[in-house]
Amino acid sequence: MRVVSLLASGTEIVCALGLGARLVGRSHECDNPSWVTSLPPCSEPAFDVSVSSREIDAEVNRRIRSGEPLYRLHTDLIRELAPDLIITQAHCEVCAVTPAALEGTMRCETPAASVLALTAGSLTGVFDGIMRIAEALDKAPRGRRASPPAKGTAPCPDGRALVRREKHRLDVVRKATAQMGRPSVVMLEWMEPLFPMANWGPELVEIANGELSLGKKGQHSSAIPFDRLREADPEFIIVAPCGFSLDRTLKERRVLERHPGWKSLKAVQNGHVAFADGNRFFNRSGMTVSQTAEIIAEILHGTIFEASTRDAHWCWAGDLQ
């Protein structure tokens, strides 16, 4: 079966199942495992995303109101690749290509039965997505001969085994932090305007034994005024904008510092503001959610799993002075 994944988390799941060899195309955001960047990209942003977060937010809202696309699909390439399955998502029209966008662009030339749209607003949704991809790819359960794993991947489990493995990794984080203090925390998935993280993010904070001050699990995030953050005044702030790497996030850190009252926040005064790679970890509903919980535990409690991820995937604001 030939697969085009227009969703970074979908690509991760296919590879984690040991079926990366079936991928023939990817989205412009697919980058994990690193070898998938050698696959032809089948999408790109429909506007310049190198501008500021405020300009991105304004353009996204304008395009949604006017019905203009947020992504361009390389339809001729997709037809040439002749996929049997296209993986996309139906959870958020902003984050990645949706089935509606795909159908409208391809003009119904791709059979609906070949499109698998994931919906991951919670950890349960993430695990359901793993199982749906495993089932769609007829992943052999334990006891049957499976396809050989793709290059750079470990021997592949079936879907259920993969879910068990990720749940166990989250349980390790929960047990390692259970007896520690429970600090208050706000995670921001956008800086201008401010968006507190929602969806599965609050569940990861709970697993890492943190007390979420803003944001609700299982719901879409929404913009808030700075006063809401000032009123919450959490002990920790984690900044991990959607679609931004750590380097990209650090380029805009001054946006937060310009807010009146930023320096008076408890987290700022105590040196507990962390910037993180939102694109790879905090905003991706694939095979990095368990590692994201580990990163949160390291930030909140200093708990390290296998090796520290500081400076590689996150850093303290104080380190940048």
C-alpha positions as CSV (number, residue, x, y, z in Angstrom):
1,M,0.0,0.0,0.0
2,R,1.3,3.4,-1.0
3,V,0.8,6.2,1.5
4,V,0.9,10.0,1.3
5,S,0.8,11.6,4.8
6,L,-0.3,15.2,4.9
7,L,0.0,15.2,8.7
8,A,3.3,15.1,10.6
9,S,1.9,13.0,13.5
10,G,0.5,10.6,10.9
11,T,4.0,10.2,9.4
12,E,5.4,9.5,12.8
13,I,2.9,6.8,13.5
14,V,3.4,5.1,10.2
15,C,7.1,5.0,10.9
16,A,6.7,3.9,14.5
17,L,4.7,0.9,13.2
18,G,7.7,0.0,11.0
19,L,5.8,0.8,7.8
20,G,7.8,3.8,6.7
21,A,8.7,2.1,3.5
22,R,5.1,2.5,2.4
23,L,5.3,6.3,2.5
24,V,5.7,7.9,-0.9
25,G,4.9,11.5,0.0
26,R,4.7,13.8,3.0
27,S,3.5,17.2,4.1
28,H,5.9,20.2,4.3
29,E,6.0,19.8,8.1
30,C,6.9,16.1,8.2
31,D,10.4,15.9,9.7
32,N,10.4,13.0,12.2
33,P,12.1,10.6,11.8
34,S,14.6,12.7,9.9
35,W,14.9,10.5,6.9
36,V,11.3,11.3,5.8
37,T,12.5,14.7,4.6
38,S,13.9,12.9,1.6
39,L,10.3,12.1,0.5
40,P,8.7,14.6,-1.9
41,P,6.6,17.3,0.0
42,C,3.0,17.4,-1.2
43,S,2.0,20.6,0.5
44,E,3.2,24.0,1.5
45,P,1.8,27.1,3.3
46,A,-0.3,29.3,1.1
47,F,1.3,32.5,2.6
48,D,4.6,33.6,4.0
49,V,4.9,32.1,7.5
50,S,8.3,33.7,8.2
51,V,6.5,36.9,9.4
52,S,5.7,37.6,13.0
53,S,3.2,35.6,15.0
54,R,0.8,38.6,15.1
55,E,1.0,38.8,11.3
56,I,0.5,35.1,10.9
57,D,-2.6,35.2,13.2
58,A,-4.1,38.1,11.3
59,E,-3.6,36.4,7.9
60,V,-5.0,33.1,9.2
61,N,-8.1,34.8,10.4
62,R,-8.4,36.8,7.2
63,R,-8.2,33.6,5.1
64,I,-10.7,31.8,7.2
65,R,-13.2,34.6,6.9
66,S,-12.7,34.9,3.2
67,G,-12.6,31.1,2.5
68,E,-9.1,31.2,1.1
69,P,-6.9,28.2,1.7
70,L,-4.2,28.0,4.3
71,Y,-2.2,25.4,2.5
72,R,-1.4,24.6,-1.1
73,L,-1.5,21.0,-2.2
74,H,0.7,19.8,-5.1
75,T,-2.1,17.9,-6.7
76,D,-0.2,16.8,-9.8
77,L,2.5,15.3,-7.6
78,I,-0.1,13.5,-5.5
79,R,-1.7,12.0,-8.6
80,E,1.7,11.0,-9.9
81,L,2.5,9.3,-6.6
82,A,-0.8,7.3,-6.9
83,P,-1.4,6.7,-3.1
84,D,-3.7,4.1,-1.9
85,L,-4.1,6.0,1.4
86,I,-3.9,9.7,2.2
87,I,-3.6,10.6,5.9
88,T,-4.9,14.0,7.0
89,Q,-6.7,15.4,10.0
90,A,-10.2,16.8,10.8
91,H,-9.4,18.3,14.2
92,C,-8.2,21.8,13.3
93,E,-8.4,23.6,10.0
94,V,-5.4,25.8,10.9
95,C,-2.9,23.1,12.0
96,A,-2.8,20.9,8.9
97,V,-4.6,19.9,5.7
98,T,-8.2,18.8,6.3
99,P,-10.3,16.3,4.3
100,A,-12.5,19.2,3.0
101,A,-9.4,21.1,1.7
102,L,-8.1,17.9,0.1
103,E,-11.4,17.1,-1.6
104,G,-11.8,20.7,-2.8
105,T,-8.4,20.8,-4.3
106,M,-8.3,17.4,-5.8
107,R,-11.9,17.9,-7.2
108,C,-13.0,14.5,-5.9
109,E,-10.3,12.7,-7.9
110,T,-9.2,10.9,-4.7
111,P,-11.7,8.3,-3.6
112,A,-13.1,9.2,-0.2
113,A,-12.4,5.6,1.0
114,S,-8.6,6.3,0.6
115,V,-8.6,9.3,2.9
116,L,-8.0,8.7,6.6
117,A,-8.7,11.8,8.8
118,L,-7.5,11.7,12.4
119,T,-9.1,13.7,15.2
120,A,-6.9,14.1,18.2
121,G,-8.1,16.5,20.9
122,S,-7.0,14.3,23.7
123,L,-4.5,11.6,24.6
124,T,-7.3,9.1,23.9
125,G,-7.7,10.6,20.5
126,V,-3.9,10.3,19.9
127,F,-4.0,6.6,20.8
128,D,-7.1,6.1,18.6
129,G,-5.2,7.6,15.8
130,I,-2.4,5.1,16.2
131,M,-5.0,2.3,16.1
132,R,-6.8,3.7,13.0
133,I,-3.6,4.0,11.0
134,A,-2.5,0.5,12.1
135,E,-5.9,-0.9,11.0
136,A,-5.9,1.0,7.7
137,L,-2.5,-0.4,6.9
138,D,-3.5,-3.9,7.9
139,K,-0.7,-4.0,10.5
140,A,0.0,-7.6,11.4
141,P,-0.6,-8.3,15.1
142,R,1.9,-10.2,17.1
143,G,2.2,-13.8,15.9
144,R,2.0,-13.0,12.2
145,R,4.8,-12.0,10.0
146,A,5.0,-8.2,9.6
147,S,6.5,-6.0,6.9
148,P,10.2,-5.2,7.5
149,P,10.8,-2.0,9.4
150,A,11.9,1.1,7.5
151,K,15.4,2.4,7.7
152,G,16.1,4.1,11.0
153,T,13.3,2.5,12.9
154,A,13.3,-0.2,15.6
155,P,11.6,-3.6,15.0
156,C,7.9,-2.7,14.7
157,P,5.1,-3.6,17.2
158,D,1.5,-3.8,16.1
159,G,-0.8,-1.0,16.9
160,R,-1.9,-2.3,20.3
161,A,1.7,-2.9,21.4
162,L,2.7,0.6,20.3
163,V,-0.1,2.2,22.3
164,R,0.8,0.1,25.3
165,R,4.4,1.2,25.0
166,E,3.5,4.9,24.9
167,K,1.1,4.6,27.8
168,H,3.8,2.8,29.8
169,R,6.2,5.7,29.1
170,L,3.6,8.2,30.4
171,D,3.0,6.0,33.5
172,V,6.8,6.2,34.2
173,V,6.6,10.0,34.2
174,R,3.5,10.0,36.4
175,K,5.1,7.7,39.0
176,A,8.4,9.6,38.9
177,T,6.8,12.9,39.8
178,A,3.9,11.8,42.0
179,Q,5.6,12.6,45.3
180,M,6.9,16.0,44.2
181,G,5.3,19.4,44.7
182,R,2.6,20.4,42.2
183,P,3.6,23.8,40.8
184,S,1.1,26.0,38.9
185,V,1.9,26.3,35.2
186,V,0.7,28.0,32.0
187,M,1.7,26.6,28.6
188,L,1.4,29.1,25.7
189,E,0.9,27.8,22.2
190,W,1.0,31.3,20.6
191,M,2.6,34.5,21.7
192,E,0.8,37.3,19.9
193,P,-2.0,37.1,20.7
194,L,-1.6,34.8,23.8
195,F,-3.2,31.3,23.4
196,P,-3.0,29.0,26.4
197,M,-2.5,25.4,25.4
198,A,-5.5,23.1,25.4
199,N,-6.4,19.8,23.7
200,W,-4.1,17.0,25.1
201,G,-1.6,19.5,26.6
202,P,-3.3,19.8,30.0
203,E,-3.3,16.0,30.3
204,L,0.5,16.0,29.9
205,V,0.8,18.7,32.6
206,E,-1.3,16.5,34.9
207,I,0.9,13.4,34.2
208,A,4.0,15.5,35.0
209,N,2.3,16.6,38.3
210,G,1.7,20.2,37.4
211,E,-1.3,22.4,38.2
212,L,-2.6,24.0,35.0
213,S,-3.7,27.6,35.6
214,L,-5.1,28.4,32.1
215,G,-6.4,26.1,29.3
216,K,-8.9,23.3,29.3
217,K,-8.2,19.7,28.2
218,G,-10.1,18.3,25.3
219,Q,-11.0,21.8,24.0
220,H,-9.6,24.1,21.3
221,S,-7.4,26.9,22.6
222,S,-8.5,30.5,22.3
223,A,-6.9,33.9,22.6
224,I,-6.7,35.7,25.9
225,P,-5.7,39.2,27.0
226,F,-2.4,39.5,28.9
227,D,-4.4,40.4,32.0
228,R,-5.6,36.8,32.2
229,L,-2.0,35.6,32.4
230,R,-1.2,38.2,35.0
231,E,-4.2,37.2,37.1
232,A,-3.2,33.5,36.9
233,D,0.4,34.4,37.8
234,P,1.7,30.8,37.6
235,E,4.9,29.5,39.1
236,F,6.0,28.3,35.7
237,I,5.4,29.4,32.1
238,I,6.2,27.2,29.1
239,V,6.2,28.9,25.7
240,A,5.9,26.4,22.8
241,P,4.1,28.1,19.8
242,C,2.3,25.9,17.3
243,G,4.4,25.1,14.3
244,F,7.5,26.9,15.7
245,S,10.8,25.2,16.4
246,L,12.8,26.3,19.4
247,D,15.0,28.6,17.3
248,R,11.9,30.2,15.7
249,T,10.3,30.7,19.1
250,L,13.4,32.4,20.6
251,K,13.4,34.9,17.7
252,E,10.1,36.3,19.1
253,R,10.6,36.0,22.8
254,R,10.8,39.9,23.1
255,V,7.0,39.9,22.2
256,L,6.3,38.7,25.7
257,E,8.8,40.9,27.4
258,R,7.1,44.0,25.9
259,H,3.9,43.4,27.8
260,P,3.5,45.8,30.8
261,G,3.7,43.6,33.9
262,W,5.7,40.8,32.3
263,K,8.6,41.3,34.6
264,S,6.3,41.3,37.7
265,L,5.1,37.7,37.0
266,K,6.1,35.2,39.5
267,A,7.5,32.8,36.9
268,V,9.6,35.6,35.4
269,Q,11.0,36.8,38.7
270,N,11.9,33.2,39.8
271,G,13.6,32.3,36.5
272,H,10.9,29.7,35.6
273,V,10.1,30.7,32.1
274,A,11.0,28.0,29.5
275,F,10.9,28.2,25.7
276,A,10.4,24.9,23.9
277,D,10.1,23.3,20.5
278,G,6.3,23.4,20.0
279,N,6.4,22.0,16.5
280,R,8.1,18.7,17.3
281,F,6.7,18.1,20.7
282,F,4.0,20.2,22.4
283,N,1.7,20.7,19.4
284,R,2.1,17.4,17.6
285,S,-0.3,14.5,18.3
286,G,1.9,11.7,17.3
287,M,4.8,9.7,18.7
288,T,6.3,12.6,20.7
289,V,3.5,13.1,23.3
290,S,5.2,10.9,25.9
291,Q,8.5,12.7,25.4
292,T,6.7,16.0,25.8
293,A,5.5,14.8,29.2
294,E,9.1,14.0,30.1
295,I,10.1,17.5,29.0
296,I,7.4,19.1,31.1
297,A,8.6,17.0,34.1
298,E,12.2,18.1,33.6
299,I,11.1,21.7,33.4
300,L,8.8,21.6,36.5
301,H,10.8,19.2,38.7
302,G,14.2,18.7,37.2
303,T,13.4,15.0,36.6
304,I,15.5,13.5,33.8
305,F,14.5,10.5,31.8
306,E,17.5,8.8,30.0
307,A,19.1,12.1,29.2
308,S,18.5,15.8,29.7
309,T,16.6,17.5,26.9
310,R,17.5,21.0,28.0
311,D,19.1,23.1,25.3
312,A,18.2,20.5,22.7
313,H,14.4,20.8,22.9
314,W,13.9,23.6,25.5
315,C,15.8,26.3,27.4
316,W,15.3,28.7,30.3
317,A,14.7,32.3,29.4
318,G,17.4,33.2,31.9
319,D,20.0,31.4,29.8
320,L,19.4,33.9,27.0
321,Q,20.4,37.0,28.8
